[in-house]
Amino acid sequence: MRRQEFFSGSLRPEWTTAWRLESPSVIIGITACYLAAGLFAFLAWKLTDNLAWVVEFFQAPAALLMVWLALLQFSLSLHATRSFSPDDWLRPAWMLITSSAGCQLVGTVLIQILGTDSRLNPIAHQPVWRETLIPLLRHVGHGIEGTLRFALLGAGLYYALRAYRRSGFIGRLTRIDWTVLILMAAYLVRNVWDMEFAIAHGKHPDAWEMLSWPTDPLLGLLLAQGLLLLRSAQKMGSGMIGRCWKAFAAGLFLTALGDVGQWAWSYGYLPASCEALIWYVWLPAACAFACAPAFQLEVIRHAETGEPAPGR
């Protein structure tokens, strides 16, 4: 494929403006409204000392938002993949990114709906299933959304980086990037130390917990890939293709931030009241992942119509 075709995609005839899903601004706007509602629930909890405000928000409105964002991410990623010709350097990358988004969708449904004892879950109405099936589905969801999803996304970003390298646009990490990655590496080392300390003092991790161990190292690798893709896109100048990888980098950074927060709360480094605040991080993270393919599709649409892409 020629260099000038690399970043726009070779559009197929079946692409029409009829298949224009929510734009990035709409995705961000809807998520911002949900976050405002979540902030209201948080303030209501603090004023009334009733945690049910926050629990209800995350078990119903926030759960539906997460599922919608995951569905949108998968749908937009799938259409981004179909927009590239078979010999396009980015097609393998987006095929793997779409597979990762599919894992995100399945995992989100299992965790947020079927793996939670809430009124949205039809299984919760059966006492026997509530005690056995719901925890099992939640564990399966975490495995799919965590290790499997991150492994596929890591492979996809690897192909994207290889395409940038072949095109001569590979970038370099900045000092800020290195600082973030060093802090992430320090967290990974401390997490391993804490786990070994807990095991030495009688903790017995089950099979589900052990299957989740690769998640954090994969997340660290993904963060490095996302930052490198962002710097590579910046070599091309400003534009929406840079926003695509910036959205991936933002989603990975927020996911890492939430992961570190959960670890800090679990091991007593943060007070118990901080756990609810950590939950809110997953909403903008899911929003960022949904915006990434939306930005890519905007680039393709503007390349087809000949209009200047926003941000240029």
N, C-alpha and C positions, 0 to 999 in steps of 0.2 A: 504494500500500500504506500502511496506517496505521502510525503510529510504534510502537505497542505490539507490532506483529507483526514489526517490522524485525529484531530480534535473536534471535528464537526460530525463525523459519522456519515455513512453512505445511506441516505434515506430511501426506503422502499416506497413503491407507489401506494401501498395500502395505508401509509401514514396520512391521516387527515386531521383537521382541526377539531373534528367531532370528538376525538379522543384526547381532549385536553382536560386532565384532572385538575385538582386544586393546585393553584400556583404556590410557590414558596411563601409568598406574603400571606396567603390565606391560611396555609398550614401554621405559620408562626402566629397569626392573629388568633386562630381558634385555640391553640395551645396557651397563649397568653391569657385568654379569657378563663380557661380552666385553672391556670395558676392563680389568677385573681380570686376565683371561687375557693381554691384550696387555701389561700391566705386568709380568707374570711373564716373558713372552718378552723384554721389554726388559732386565730384570734378568739374565736368562740370557745375553743377548748381552754385557752388560757384564762378567759374571763369567767367561765362557768365551772372549770375544773372537771369537765366531762369529756373524756377522750373519745367518746362515741362520735363527736363531730368529725374528727379526723379519720376515724376508722370507716365511717359511712362514706366519706368522700372518696377514699381510696378503694373501697370495695364496690362502688357503683360508678360514679361519674369518671373518676380517674381510670378505673379498669376499662371502661368502654373507650375512653380516649386512647389508651395504650393499644387496644386491639385495633382501633381504626387507623392509628398511625402505622402499626405493623402491617396491616392490610394494604395501606397506601404505599408504604415502602416497597413491598413485594410487587404490587401491580406496576408501579412506575419503573422499578428496576427491570421487570420483565419486558416492558415496552422499550426501555432504553437498550436492552440487549438486542431486541428484534430490529432496532433502527440501524445497527451496524451490519455491514456486509460480512459474509463468512470469512473473508481474508483480512478483515480489519484487525489491527493490532490490539485494539481495546475489547474486541468481542469476547475473548476468553476471560478477561478480567470481569466484565459485566455478567457473564454467565455464572461465574463463581459468586459474585456479589449478589445476584438474584437467588442463588441457592442458599446463601447465608440469610437473605431476607426471608426466604421461605421457612427456614429454621426459626427465625425470630418470630414469625407469625404463629407457627405451631406452638412454640414455647410460651408465647404470650397468652394464647388462649388457654393452655394448660395451667399456667401459673395464675393468671388474673381471673379466670372464670371457673374452669373445672377443678382447679386445685385449691380453691379458696372456699371456706364455709361462709358463703354469702347468699343473698336472695337471688343473685344472678345465676347461681349454680343449680341446675335441676337435680344434680346428684345429692345436694345437701338436704333434700327433703326425705331421703331414705336413711334412717339411722344406721343401718349396717354399712352402707357405702360411705357414710360420713366418717366413720372411724378407720376404714381400711383403704378405700379406693381414692379418696381425696388426697391423703398424704402421698400415695403412690404416684398419682398423676402430677402432683407438684414436684416431686423428685425427678420424674421423667422430663417435665418441662424445663427444669433448671439444667438438666444435662443437655437437652437439645438447644436451649437458648444460650447456654454458656459455652462449653467446650466445643461442641460440634459447630455451632454458628461462628465462633471466633476462628476456628481452624479454616473453615471455608472462606471467611472474609479475609483472613491473612493470605490465603492462596490467591484470592482475587486481587488484592492490593499488590502482591508480588508481581503479577502479570502486568498490572498498570504501571508499576515502577520500571519494569523491563521495557515496556513500550516507550516510556518517557526517555529511557536511556538510549534506545535505538534511534529515537528521533532527535537526540542531542539536546534535550531540554531538562536533563536531570539536575536537580538543585542540591543545595547544601544546607545542613542544619545550622540554625543560628545559636547564639549563646543562650537565648531564652529556651530554645528547644532542648539543648543539652542539659540545662538546669532542670527542666521538667522531667527529662528521662532519667537523670541521676536521682532525683527524688523518688521516681517510680521504682528504680532499681533498689534504692534504700528500703522502700516499703516492702518489696518482694523478699529481700534478705531478712528483714525483721519479721515478716509474716512466717517465713520458714522457721526462724528461731522460736517464735511463739508457739508454733505447732509442735515442734520437737519438745519444747519445754512442757506443753500440755500432755503430750503422749508419755513423757517420762514420769509425769505425776498422776498417771492413772487414766488419762483420756483414751478412749477406744473408738477411733473413727470407723464409721460403717462404710459399706461399699459405695453408697451414693456420695458420701463426702470425699472419698478417695478419687472417684471419677471426676470430681470438680476441681481437683488440685491443678490440672494444667490450665485452668481458666485464667488465673492471674498472670502467669508467664506469657500466655498468648495475648492477653490484653496489653502487656508491656511492649511486646513486639508490634502489635497493631498500632499502638500510640506512636512508635517510632516511624512506622510506615506511613501513617496518616500525616505526620509532620513533614516527612520528606516529600510526599506527594504535594502537599501544600506549597512547599518552597519550590518544587519543580514547576508547578502551575504558575507561580508568581514570576518565573523567568519569561513567561510568555506575555507579561503585562497584565493589567487589570481586565476583568471580564467575568462572565458567569461561569466559565469552566473552572476558574479559580475558586469560585464560590462552592462549586460541587465538592471539591476536595477539602475546602475549608469546613464545610458542613460535616464531612466524615471525621475530620480532625476534631471538631467541636464535640461531636457525638462520642468519640472515643475518649476525649479528655473528661467529659462529664461522667461517662461510665466509670472511668478510672477513679474520679473523685468520689462517686457514690460507693465504689468498691472499697476504697480506703476508709471512707466514713463508716461503712458497715463493720469493717475489721476493727477500727478504733473503738466503736461502740461495743462490739462483742467482747473485746478484751479489757474493757473498763477504762480506756483512755479518754472517753467522752462520757458525759453524764447521760442518764437514761432519757432525759427530755430531748436530747439531740436526735434520737432515733427517728422521730416523726419528721424532722427537718431533712434528714437524709433521704427520706422517701420522695421528697419533691424533686430531687435531682434527676430521677428517672424520666420525668415528663419532658423537660427540655432535651434530654439525651435522645429520647425516641423521636422528638420533633426534628432534631438535627439529622438523624439518619433518614427520615422521610424526605427532608428537604434536599438531600444530596442527589438522588435520581431526578427529582423535580427540576433542579438546576441544570442537570445534564440534558433533559428533554427540552428545556427552554433554549439551550444552545443549539440543539438539532433543529428545532422549529424555526429559529431565527436564521439558521444557515439555509433552510429550505426556502423561506420566503424572501430572503435577501435583506431583511430588516436588521438594523443594528441592534445587537443584544444589549439589554439593560446593563449599565455599569461600564460600558465602553465609551 
